[in-house]
Amino acid sequence: MRSSRLPSVSPEIEKLIDLLAKVPGLGRRSAQRAALALLKKRDTLLAPLAQALVEASEKVKACSACGSLDAMDPCAICASPTRDQGLICVVGEVGDVWALERAGVFRGRYHVLGGVLSALDGVRPEDLRVGKLVERAAAPEVREVIIALNATVDGQTTAHYLTERLQGVDVAVTRLAHGVPVGGELELLDEGTLLAALTSRRPF
Amino acid sequence: MRSSRLPSVSPEIEKLIDLLAKVPGLGRRSAQRAALALLKKRDTLLAPLAQALVEASEKVKACSACGSLDAMDPCAICASPTRDQGLICVVGEVGDVWALERAGVFRGRYHVLGGVLSALDGVRPEDLRVGKLVERAAAPEVREVIIALNATVDGQTTAHYLTERLQGVDVAVTRLAHGVPVGGELELLDEGTLLAALTSRRPF
């Protein structure tokens, strides 16, 4: 493998490329392109980006209720009076909150676990925000906890664990439906999904 | 098209995503992932990146001789006593300097034009560092100017223009060879490349 280090580049540029290459989505080559583009657009891109990074770092915190990220605590979603206080949707990461908000399909509140249980990665229940979930679920206004974890082995293991932990709490515990993705082709789906879609079939 | 704006995200995060999405190589979705990753790794990635951006912005300048980017002026390559002062390699952008330096195949100095002539984009000779090239090429130690512009229509138009401009100067003007890329398959090459490779064939 040929190294893509640049022997004759200044340490300032090298450092910038090194850090950009650690940003998910950018490899080393694209980090070099990004560094050049940033240096070309100093006033319109580089300086504002540096500023935005500092501001986000200073102001954005995890919500003490749901664990999502916001400049307010509690976050805008937890604090909103228009969101259904009776529904809590449990997700693994903040990115999942964003995915559901993008879709605009859920009007309750969230609970971000901060990951899923994983024997391989050594993630234990005490590493996740499980205690806080049980505490929130026990609030009198909460009717239902929707477990919206990834449909992976670890995600489903975590879902089962949460169901057990929530057994003493007087709430309905539900999970997202499995089935054919909208726009998905049957031919390309795995057996597990097809089985789930078939057994959960609905009247037309 | 569904918008991927996040209605319930704080302006600080939204701003960060907006700017990250302008970095070449990151689309809007990957900018969201990048923003989350940065906020997760505040001390190890976000803060150092903000710092590196500021430092690069303050220290990195265009070399007054060759136009490449460095924290020194003249740049490390122009200032190096071990590089052949008799050879100037003309490239379009700083990224081309980096590509050649990565390959480690050229031991002379560079000249970055800052683009190529383009009727479509309105790039005229006076927008490029052509005068400076003629001036540098006229220095007594310079033997050869190698034109290493992209093999595109604009690149080749620019190459012809430079050849004309350098006609009064006592230097050899050469260009990169056209031919089959190393590792390239004949079947996938265009006619122009095949013709160039055939007419420039070399004895085994």
Boltz contact constraints between the chains, C-beta under 6 A:
constraints:
  - contact:
      token1: [A, 4]
      token2: [B, 102]
      max_distance: 6.0
  - contact:
      token1: [A, 6]
      token2: [B, 98]
      max_distance: 6.0
  - contact:
      token1: [A, 6]
      token2: [B, 101]
      max_distance: 6.0
  - contact:
      token1: [A, 8]
      token2: [B, 76]
      max_distance: 6.0
  - contact:
      token1: [A, 8]
      token2: [B, 77]
      max_distance: 6.0
  - contact:
      token1: [A, 8]
      token2: [B, 101]
      max_distance: 6.0
  - contact:
      token1: [A, 10]
      token2: [B, 70]
      max_distance: 6.0
  - contact:
      token1: [A, 10]
      token2: [B, 71]
      max_distance: 6.0
  - contact:
      token1: [A, 12]
      token2: [B, 55]
      max_distance: 6.0
  - contact:
      token1: [A, 12]
      token2: [B, 56]
      max_distance: 6.0
  - contact:
      token1: [A, 12]
      token2: [B, 59]
      max_distance: 6.0
  - contact:
      token1: [A, 12]
      token2: [B, 60]
      max_distance: 6.0
  - contact:
      token1: [A, 12]
      token2: [B, 71]
      max_distance: 6.0
  - contact:
      token1: [A, 13]
      token2: [B, 60]
      max_distance: 6.0
  - contact:
      token1: [A, 15]
      token2: [B, 52]
      max_distance: 6.0
  - contact:
      token1: [A, 16]
      token2: [B, 52]
      max_distance: 6.0
  - contact:
      token1: [A, 16]
      token2: [B, 56]
      max_distance: 6.0
  - contact:
      token1: [A, 19]
      token2: [B, 48]
      max_distance: 6.0
  - contact:
      token1: [A, 19]
      token2: [B, 49]
      max_distance: 6.0
  - contact:
      token1: [A, 19]
      token2: [B, 52]
      max_distance: 6.0
  - contact:
      token1: [A, 22]
      token2: [B, 45]
      max_distance: 6.0
  - contact:
      token1: [A, 23]
      token2: [B, 34]
      max_distance: 6.0
  - contact:
      token1: [A, 24]
      token2: [B, 33]
      max_distance: 6.0
  - contact:
      token1: [A, 24]
      token2: [B, 34]
      max_distance: 6.0
  - contact:
      token1: [A, 24]
      token2: [B, 37]
      max_distance: 6.0
  - contact:
      token1: [A, 25]
      token2: [B, 26]
      max_distance: 6.0
  - contact:
      token1: [A, 25]
      token2: [B, 30]
      max_distance: 6.0
  - contact:
      token1: [A, 25]
      token2: [B, 34]
      max_distance: 6.0
  - contact:
      token1: [A, 26]
      token2: [B, 25]
      max_distance: 6.0
  - contact:
      token1: [A, 30]
      token2: [B, 25]
      max_distance: 6.0
  - contact:
      token1: [A, 33]
      token2: [B, 24]
      max_distance: 6.0
  - contact:
      token1: [A, 34]
      token2: [B, 23]
      max_distance: 6.0
  - contact:
      token1: [A, 34]
      token2: [B, 24]
      max_distance: 6.0
  - contact:
      token1: [A, 34]
      token2: [B, 25]
      max_distance: 6.0
  - contact:
      token1: [A, 36]
      token2: [B, 94]
      max_distance: 6.0
  - contact:
      token1: [A, 36]
      token2: [B, 95]
      max_distance: 6.0
  - contact:
      token1: [A, 37]
      token2: [B, 24]
      max_distance: 6.0
  - contact:
      token1: [A, 39]
      token2: [B, 60]
      max_distance: 6.0
  - contact:
      token1: [A, 39]
      token2: [B, 69]
      max_distance: 6.0
  - contact:
      token1: [A, 42]
      token2: [B, 57]
      max_distance: 6.0
  - contact:
      token1: [A, 45]
      token2: [B, 22]
      max_distance: 6.0
  - contact:
      token1: [A, 46]
      token2: [B, 53]
      max_distance: 6.0
  - contact:
      token1: [A, 46]
      token2: [B, 57]
      max_distance: 6.0
  - contact:
      token1: [A, 48]
      token2: [B, 19]
      max_distance: 6.0
  - contact:
      token1: [A, 49]
      token2: [B, 19]
      max_distance: 6.0
  - contact:
      token1: [A, 50]
      token2: [B, 50]
      max_distance: 6.0
  - contact:
      token1: [A, 50]
      token2: [B, 53]
      max_distance: 6.0
  - contact:
      token1: [A, 50]
      token2: [B, 54]
      max_distance: 6.0
  - contact:
      token1: [A, 52]
      token2: [B, 15]
      max_distance: 6.0
  - contact:
      token1: [A, 52]
      token2: [B, 16]
      max_distance: 6.0
  - contact:
      token1: [A, 52]
      token2: [B, 19]
      max_distance: 6.0
  - contact:
      token1: [A, 53]
      token2: [B, 46]
      max_distance: 6.0
  - contact:
      token1: [A, 53]
      token2: [B, 50]
      max_distance: 6.0
  - contact:
      token1: [A, 54]
      token2: [B, 50]
      max_distance: 6.0
  - contact:
      token1: [A, 55]
      token2: [B, 12]
      max_distance: 6.0
  - contact:
      token1: [A, 56]
      token2: [B, 12]
      max_distance: 6.0
  - contact:
      token1: [A, 56]
      token2: [B, 16]
      max_distance: 6.0
  - contact:
      token1: [A, 57]
      token2: [B, 42]
      max_distance: 6.0
  - contact:
      token1: [A, 57]
      token2: [B, 46]
      max_distance: 6.0
  - contact:
      token1: [A, 59]
      token2: [B, 12]
      max_distance: 6.0
  - contact:
      token1: [A, 60]
      token2: [B, 12]
      max_distance: 6.0
  - contact:
      token1: [A, 60]
      token2: [B, 13]
      max_distance: 6.0
  - contact:
      token1: [A, 60]
      token2: [B, 39]
      max_distance: 6.0
  - contact:
      token1: [A, 69]
      token2: [B, 39]
      max_distance: 6.0
  - contact:
      token1: [A, 70]
      token2: [B, 10]
      max_distance: 6.0
  - contact:
      token1: [A, 71]
      token2: [B, 10]
      max_distance: 6.0
  - contact:
      token1: [A, 71]
      token2: [B, 12]
      max_distance: 6.0
  - contact:
      token1: [A, 76]
      token2: [B, 8]
      max_distance: 6.0
  - contact:
      token1: [A, 77]
      token2: [B, 8]
      max_distance: 6.0
  - contact:
      token1: [A, 94]
      token2: [B, 36]
      max_distance: 6.0
  - contact:
      token1: [A, 95]
      token2: [B, 36]
      max_distance: 6.0
  - contact:
      token1: [A, 98]
      token2: [B, 6]
      max_distance: 6.0
  - contact:
      token1: [A, 101]
      token2: [B, 6]
      max_distance: 6.0
  - contact:
      token1: [A, 101]
      token2: [B, 8]
      max_distance: 6.0
  - contact:
      token1: [A, 102]
      token2: [B, 4]
      max_distance: 6.0
